[in-house]
Amino acid sequence: MNHPLNNGTGFARAWKAFNCSIKGLRAAFEHESAFRQELGLAFIFLPLGIWIGEDLSQKMLLCILVVIVLIVELLNSAIEATVDRVGLEHHELAGRAKDLASAAVMFSLCLTGTCFAIVAFNKFF
């Protein structure tokens, strides 16, 4: 029986999930300025990571960290959208959820920046 909430199985389910992911990326690009800014930085830092990395593992680490920033920003945006959907009035828990998600983005940016700085320092000094 085909239930309206049934996402299918096998390839059909994977295809639907892929399309939802593309819709999410489009929504993030259209509605989230922080995501656009971090995506712009990714276009700079991905090649930079490949250039300053001494070996394949360093290159991969730096590139993975850049992608992690984008992932955390997407999760942050999802949390913010969900909290805003529930209600726009001020609520302590809603504010806390948004602040915690924002802190996760900050940590991912700090981690990425620190690793890039260490690798760059070792390469050039």
C-alpha positions in Angstrom: 0.0 0.0 0.0 1.4 3.4 -0.9 1.2 5.6 2.1 1.6 9.4 1.6 4.4 9.4 4.1 6.2 6.5 2.5 9.5 7.6 1.1 9.9 4.5 -1.0 12.7 1.9 -0.9 16.0 1.3 -2.6 17.0 3.6 -5.5 13.7 5.6 -5.3 14.3 6.5 -1.7 17.9 7.4 -2.4 16.7 9.6 -5.3 14.1 11.4 -3.1 16.7 11.9 -0.4 19.2 13.4 -3.0 16.5 15.8 -4.2 15.7 16.9 -0.7 19.4 17.5 -0.1 19.6 19.7 -3.2 16.5 21.6 -2.1 18.2 22.2 1.3 21.4 23.5 -0.4 19.4 25.8 -2.5 17.4 27.1 0.5 20.6 27.6 2.4 22.2 29.5 -0.5 19.1 31.7 -1.0 18.1 32.4 2.6 21.3 32.1 4.7 23.9 34.9 4.3 26.3 33.1 6.7 26.2 30.0 4.5 26.9 32.0 1.4 29.9 33.7 3.2 31.3 30.4 4.4 30.8 28.9 0.9 32.7 31.8 -0.6 35.5 31.2 2.0 35.4 27.5 1.1 36.3 28.3 -2.5 39.4 30.1 -1.2 40.3 27.7 1.6 39.9 24.4 -0.2 42.6 25.2 -2.8 44.7 26.9 0.0 44.5 23.7 2.0 45.7 21.6 -0.9 48.5 24.1 -1.5 49.8 24.4 2.1 49.3 20.8 3.1 52.6 19.0 3.2 51.2 15.5 2.4 48.0 13.9 1.5 46.8 13.5 5.1 47.3 17.2 5.8 45.6 18.3 2.6 42.7 16.0 3.4 42.4 17.2 7.0 42.3 20.9 5.9 39.7 20.2 3.2 37.6 18.1 5.5 37.6 20.9 8.1 36.4 23.4 5.5 33.5 21.1 4.7 32.7 20.5 8.4 32.2 24.3 8.7 29.6 24.1 6.0 27.9 21.1 7.5 27.7 22.8 10.9 26.4 25.9 9.4 23.7 23.9 7.6 22.7 22.3 10.9 22.7 25.7 12.6 20.4 27.1 9.9 18.1 24.1 10.3 17.9 24.6 14.0 17.2 28.3 13.6 14.5 27.6 11.0 12.8 25.1 13.2 12.9 27.4 16.3 11.5 30.2 14.2 8.7 27.9 12.8 7.6 27.1 16.4 7.3 30.7 17.3 8.9 34.1 16.9 8.2 35.3 20.5 11.1 35.3 22.8 11.6 32.1 24.8 14.6 31.2 26.9 14.9 27.7 25.4 14.5 28.9 21.8 17.2 31.5 22.4 19.4 28.9 24.0 19.0 26.5 21.1 20.0 29.2 18.6 23.0 30.2 20.8 24.2 26.6 21.2 24.0 26.1 17.4 25.8 29.3 16.8 28.5 28.2 19.3 28.9 25.0 17.3 29.6 27.1 14.2 32.1 29.2 16.1 34.0 26.1 17.3 34.1 24.7 13.8 35.5 28.0 12.5 38.1 28.2 15.3 39.2 24.6 14.8 39.6 25.1 11.1 41.4 28.4 11.5 43.7 27.0 14.1 44.6 24.0 12.0 45.2 26.1 8.9 47.4 28.5 11.0 49.5 25.6 12.4 50.0 24.0 9.0 50.8 27.3 7.3 53.3 28.2 10.1 55.1 24.9 9.8 55.2 25.3 6.0 56.6 28.8 5.9 58.5 29.3 9.1 
